[in-house]
Amino acid sequence: MKIIITGGSGLIGRELIAGLAADGHEIIVLSRNPARVINLPSRARAEQWDGRTAQGWGHLADGADAIVNLAGENIAGADDVFGIVLRGRWTPARKRAIQQSRVAAGQAVVEAVRAAAQKPSVVLQASAVGYYGNRGDTELTETASPGSDFFSQVCLEWENSTAAVEALGVRRVVFRSAVVLSAQGGLLPVIRFPYSLFAGGPLGSGRQWFPWIHIEDEVAALRFLLENGTAQGAYNLAAPQALTNDQFGRLLGRVMRRPHFLPAPAFALRIALGEIADRLVLTSHRQVPRRLQQSGFRFRFSEAETALRDLVR
């Protein structure tokens, strides 16, 4: 297959590209700065785009088999503790960038698909568990309504940004990812940091639900949805084992052989991180991957302890 990927330099994109290229697929990675997209597999190449339009790359969609839209401003601003504290605060300018980057990228995908004589068979559209907002203990399947906070509305607009391709006869899948666990970046190294200092513990009350998925299962699920011609609509990408923040932290401490005893109060996290503290660690999402399991997808890492032992070595 010939697959176009936007946002391919991020954590999920890098792993997805590696797997697809290894299986012989042709990958085109859209980047604002192709020269900085290094170490691509031999069957992958980077092409220039402005992140807002189909100018300069839209012709590539003609005859492509799929487009995977992962593009969007990093909501945390960095993948390390100090970077998040220094650069992750949601100022009005960063909020605009987070929202506009996602909507503009989706509109560019629609523009390219509309102009293509031979249209892609499928568009995979990224979203996040933040779509649901803070929902306490409520189980969140794909039919749950969106929340009303800032990031919930961003996710709703993000999802809707490519909805027009359906009217063009293109199958569209929206995947709402939980926290993706990887040793190479994302939130896991941030969560691990206090445990490495023997200072780990629950974040806030610890009672909030913490949805997670191993990076291997995230990529496997994306490929499953890409290749399954009957897959359409929204899918939750989250491991089936539901855990609270406190339960997850205890497992992490056990795997790292570190104590889990020192709580980080919600007010302290909000002082350090600002509004993003609620988005990353204090909001409760009891996300359930109902449609993914009903479709026959099988998780390799369905339990958190197994996933953490694989990643924390």
MARTORSE-745459 format. One line per field, with one value per residue (C-alpha): residue number from 1; residue in one letter; y, x negated, z. Coordinates in pm, 1 decimal. Layout:
i	c(NUM	...)
aa	c(A	...)
c2	c(Y	...)
c1	c(X	...)
c3	c(Z	...)
***
This chain:
i	c(1	2	3	4	5	6	7	8	9	10	11	12	13	14	15	16	17	18	19	20	21	22	23	24	25	26	27	28	29	30	31	32	33	34	35	36	37	38	39	40	41	42	43	44	45	46	47	48	49	50	51	52	53	54	55	56	57	58	59	60	61	62	63	64	65	66	67	68	69	70	71	72	73	74	75	76	77	78	79	80	81	82	83	84	85	86	87	88	89	90	91	92	93	94	95	96	97	98	99	100	101	102	103	104	105	106	107	108	109	110	111	112	113	114	115	116	117	118	119	120	121	122	123	124	125	126	127	128	129	130	131	132	133	134	135	136	137	138	139	140	141	142	143	144	145	146	147	148	149	150	151	152	153	154	155	156	157	158	159	160	161	162	163	164	165	166	167	168	169	170	171	172	173	174	175	176	177	178	179	180	181	182	183	184	185	186	187	188	189	190	191	192	193	194	195	196	197	198	199	200	201	202	203	204	205	206	207	208	209	210	211	212	213	214	215	216	217	218	219	220	221	222	223	224	225	226	227	228	229	230	231	232	233	234	235	236	237	238	239	240	241	242	243	244	245	246	247	248	249	250	251	252	253	254	255	256	257	258	259	260	261	262	263	264	265	266	267	268	269	270	271	272	273	274	275	276	277	278	279	280	281	282	283	284	285	286	287	288	289	290	291	292	293	294	295	296	297	298	299	300	301	302	303	304	305	306	307	308	309	310	311	312	313)
aa	c(M	K	I	I	I	T	G	G	S	G	L	I	G	R	E	L	I	A	G	L	A	A	D	G	H	E	I	I	V	L	S	R	N	P	A	R	V	I	N	L	P	S	R	A	R	A	E	Q	W	D	G	R	T	A	Q	G	W	G	H	L	A	D	G	A	D	A	I	V	N	L	A	G	E	N	I	A	G	A	D	D	V	F	G	I	V	L	R	G	R	W	T	P	A	R	K	R	A	I	Q	Q	S	R	V	A	A	G	Q	A	V	V	E	A	V	R	A	A	A	Q	K	P	S	V	V	L	Q	A	S	A	V	G	Y	Y	G	N	R	G	D	T	E	L	T	E	T	A	S	P	G	S	D	F	F	S	Q	V	C	L	E	W	E	N	S	T	A	A	V	E	A	L	G	V	R	R	V	V	F	R	S	A	V	V	L	S	A	Q	G	G	L	L	P	V	I	R	F	P	Y	S	L	F	A	G	G	P	L	G	S	G	R	Q	W	F	P	W	I	H	I	E	D	E	V	A	A	L	R	F	L	L	E	N	G	T	A	Q	G	A	Y	N	L	A	A	P	Q	A	L	T	N	D	Q	F	G	R	L	L	G	R	V	M	R	R	P	H	F	L	P	A	P	A	F	A	L	R	I	A	L	G	E	I	A	D	R	L	V	L	T	S	H	R	Q	V	P	R	R	L	Q	Q	S	G	F	R	F	R	F	S	E	A	E	T	A	L	R	D	L	V	R)
c2	c(0.0	363.0	544.3	915.7	1002.6	1349.3	1405.5	1110.1	1240.5	1190.8	890.6	698.1	800.3	677.7	331.6	306.2	404.8	150.2	-133.9	-48.7	1.7	-327.2	-502.6	-346.0	-56.4	276.5	556.1	930.2	1141.6	1501.0	1746.2	2121.7	2053.8	1731.4	1774.2	1716.9	1389.6	1157.2	782.7	691.0	330.6	271.5	254.5	584.0	940.3	1286.2	1550.5	1919.5	2059.8	2372.5	2196.5	2396.2	2324.0	2062.0	2290.0	2106.5	1758.0	1717.7	1538.3	1253.9	1165.1	1073.4	696.5	664.4	381.2	555.0	874.7	863.5	1206.5	1233.7	1601.0	1839.8	2057.8	1860.9	1931.1	1885.0	2099.1	1839.7	1474.1	1532.4	1663.8	1983.6	2062.5	2024.5	2253.9	2515.4	2499.3	2304.9	2566.8	2634.4	3004.8	3156.1	3139.6	2770.6	2689.7	2850.9	2653.2	2326.3	2385.4	2543.1	2292.3	2003.6	2158.9	2298.7	1963.3	1785.9	2044.7	1999.1	1624.8	1688.5	1932.1	1671.0	1391.4	1611.2	1693.1	1332.9	1153.9	815.2	872.5	690.6	399.0	510.8	805.0	732.9	1037.0	1079.3	1190.1	1133.5	1015.3	1383.0	1389.4	1262.4	1516.7	1447.4	1174.8	1024.0	652.5	641.6	376.4	552.5	352.8	504.6	614.1	844.7	1214.1	1462.8	1672.4	2049.5	2154.3	2306.5	1988.2	1796.7	2060.9	2051.9	1674.1	1716.5	1971.7	1752.3	1457.1	1664.6	1822.2	1524.0	1423.4	1558.6	1273.0	1036.6	1224.7	1165.4	789.1	738.0	511.0	705.2	576.9	799.9	657.1	801.0	707.9	655.9	743.2	559.2	388.9	379.8	375.0	617.2	912.1	1022.3	1029.3	713.5	861.6	1160.6	934.3	722.2	1017.1	1058.2	681.1	685.7	934.0	709.1	973.9	812.5	815.3	893.1	1208.0	1414.0	1187.3	884.9	777.6	911.9	649.4	628.3	487.7	343.6	135.9	-15.1	139.8	-200.6	-242.5	116.2	53.4	-293.4	-147.6	124.5	-133.6	-348.9	-54.4	41.7	-304.7	-401.3	-279.6	-294.3	-67.9	273.5	542.9	594.5	343.6	369.2	267.2	168.8	-149.8	-347.5	-342.6	-31.6	113.0	417.0	643.1	497.7	138.3	215.1	387.7	92.7	-141.4	88.8	104.2	-275.0	-318.8	-56.6	-186.7	157.8	276.6	423.1	644.2	1016.5	1181.2	1483.5	1708.2	1839.8	2201.3	2148.9	1990.8	2281.6	2530.8	2346.8	2267.8	2498.1	2385.4	2098.4	1916.4	1844.9	1722.8	1491.1	1348.0	1469.9	1406.8	1074.1	871.0	516.9	438.7	102.8	-37.3	-196.2	-161.8	-267.8	-589.3	-656.6	-626.7	-910.8	-719.3	-900.6	-708.8	-833.2	-628.2	-637.5	-601.1	-306.8	-507.3	-706.8	-386.5	-210.6	-505.9	-497.8	-122.3	-65.4	-258.7)
c1	c(0.0	-93.7	-22.8	-50.6	-112.6	-87.9	-251.6	-477.3	-768.8	-582.9	-591.0	-307.7	-403.7	-763.1	-657.2	-378.6	-612.4	-874.4	-622.4	-453.1	-781.5	-918.4	-622.6	-694.6	-447.8	-542.6	-524.5	-512.3	-567.7	-445.2	-661.0	-708.9	-1082.9	-1160.8	-1535.8	-1482.7	-1294.7	-1591.1	-1647.3	-1345.0	-1325.4	-1424.1	-1062.6	-967.0	-1035.3	-951.3	-768.1	-715.0	-384.2	-277.8	-48.7	251.5	319.4	270.7	33.0	-276.2	-166.9	200.3	120.2	-28.8	319.7	421.0	376.4	270.9	434.6	463.1	400.4	324.3	372.2	172.6	78.7	120.1	-73.8	-217.8	25.7	-245.1	-503.0	-776.5	-836.9	-1033.1	-943.5	-1143.1	-1032.8	-666.2	-709.2	-897.1	-708.9	-389.1	-160.4	153.1	123.5	388.3	133.3	57.9	427.2	479.7	186.7	320.5	663.7	566.0	291.0	536.2	823.8	603.7	430.2	763.3	891.1	575.8	642.0	997.8	865.9	624.9	883.8	1139.9	892.2	776.6	911.6	838.0	923.7	768.2	969.1	946.0	856.9	750.1	815.3	642.2	823.0	772.8	945.3	970.1	1274.1	1485.6	1385.5	1372.4	1634.3	1553.3	1637.8	1857.4	1752.1	1673.5	1751.1	1744.6	2109.3	2039.1	2093.1	1803.1	1710.1	1740.0	1387.6	1127.3	952.5	1279.4	1392.6	1053.1	1087.6	1439.9	1319.4	1017.3	1242.2	1482.6	1201.3	1190.5	1558.5	1617.8	1421.2	1708.1	1933.2	1660.6	1695.9	1388.8	1401.0	1304.5	1192.3	1150.3	926.3	941.5	611.6	553.1	214.2	-34.8	-304.1	-649.0	-1004.7	-1096.0	-881.4	-532.4	-400.7	-562.0	-914.2	-751.6	-555.5	-865.2	-1082.2	-971.3	-990.2	-1353.6	-1410.5	-1224.9	-951.1	-665.1	-304.3	50.9	117.4	397.4	652.9	527.3	889.0	913.8	919.5	603.1	654.9	340.5	219.6	-118.9	-280.9	-289.0	85.9	147.3	-36.0	115.7	464.6	399.3	287.2	590.6	823.7	630.0	657.1	1006.1	1237.2	1543.3	1394.3	1559.0	1642.1	1497.6	1280.9	1131.4	765.4	712.0	611.5	906.5	770.2	909.1	693.8	702.1	398.5	313.9	338.9	121.1	-137.6	-152.5	-219.0	-488.0	-653.6	-645.1	-800.7	-1070.2	-1122.3	-1054.4	-812.2	-473.5	-396.9	-444.5	-131.2	-150.9	143.2	363.9	298.7	-79.2	-46.2	167.9	-89.0	-370.0	-189.3	110.7	422.5	239.6	221.9	593.6	557.4	262.3	298.7	598.9	891.5	1076.0	1136.4	1267.7	1221.7	1341.7	1223.8	1560.3	1571.2	1210.1	1268.0	1600.1	1416.4	1183.4	868.0	649.3	424.0	73.0	52.4	395.2	262.4	60.4	-194.8	-290.5	-313.7	-527.6	-764.2	-814.8	-887.1	-1068.2	-1391.3)
c3	c(0.0	-48.5	277.8	356.4	722.1	873.6	1211.7	1145.4	1350.6	1679.5	1912.0	1745.2	1392.7	1423.1	1538.2	1280.8	996.8	1104.8	1112.5	784.6	598.8	733.1	572.4	234.5	226.8	69.2	326.2	259.4	570.0	549.8	741.5	764.6	762.6	572.0	627.1	997.8	945.9	973.8	1008.2	799.2	673.0	311.2	190.2	356.4	244.3	374.7	171.1	243.4	365.4	547.6	796.7	674.7	307.3	35.6	-149.9	-274.5	-166.2	-252.5	-578.8	-372.2	-245.4	-601.5	-609.3	-244.6	-52.5	284.6	478.9	850.8	1008.5	1332.3	1300.5	1591.5	1834.5	2128.9	2412.6	2678.2	2499.7	2571.3	2660.6	2982.4	3327.2	3308.9	2954.9	3048.7	3350.5	3146.1	2814.6	2869.6	3022.4	2823.5	2755.0	2523.1	2239.5	2300.5	2319.6	1980.3	1838.9	1982.3	1831.6	1499.4	1417.8	1442.3	1253.4	974.9	920.1	887.7	641.4	434.2	417.6	295.9	34.5	-100.0	-104.4	-279.3	-558.2	-610.0	-917.2	-757.0	-392.7	-95.6	38.4	400.3	621.9	979.3	1196.4	1532.2	1845.9	2218.7	2533.3	2625.8	2394.0	2684.6	2947.5	3321.4	3379.2	3718.5	3739.0	3427.0	3175.4	2848.9	2537.4	2191.6	2221.0	2518.0	2450.3	2435.3	2735.0	2756.6	2860.2	2629.8	2518.9	2476.5	2230.1	2056.6	2013.3	1877.8	1621.0	1544.3	1467.1	1261.1	1057.5	818.4	831.1	479.6	320.2	400.2	157.1	-103.3	-60.4	159.7	462.3	776.0	1115.8	1422.7	1693.5	2045.2	2204.4	2573.7	2726.2	2504.5	2712.7	2556.2	2684.6	2403.8	2509.5	2595.1	2951.9	3094.2	3139.8	3313.6	3550.4	3615.5	3714.5	4079.8	4131.9	4018.6	4304.7	4553.9	4568.1	4374.8	4483.8	4375.9	4176.6	4325.2	4494.1	4298.6	4249.8	3894.6	3619.4	3412.2	3059.8	2900.6	2605.2	2521.6	2212.6	2039.7	2083.9	1970.7	1644.5	1600.8	1651.4	1393.1	1140.6	1222.5	1157.0	844.9	692.1	815.7	539.7	764.5	1034.3	1031.1	1285.3	1633.6	1821.3	2169.6	2169.9	2532.7	2712.5	2852.4	3210.7	3380.6	3659.4	3880.5	3901.2	4242.5	4117.1	3816.8	4037.1	4276.3	3985.4	3850.5	4191.9	4216.9	3872.0	3944.2	4298.4	4433.8	4703.8	4622.8	4917.9	4852.7	4711.4	4484.4	4584.4	4305.8	4401.6	4376.6	4031.9	3916.4	4045.1	3865.2	3539.4	3519.6	3335.9	3168.2	3503.5	3474.8	3118.2	3181.2	3529.8	3731.0	3495.7	3525.7	3207.5	3249.4	2880.5	2742.1	2402.6	2328.6	1949.1	1905.9	2101.4	1927.3	1594.1	1693.7	1784.3	2038.1	2273.6	2336.1	2655.7	2817.4	3174.3	3302.4	3498.1	3188.2	2984.9	3244.0	3283.3	2907.0	2904.5	3234.7	3219.0)
***
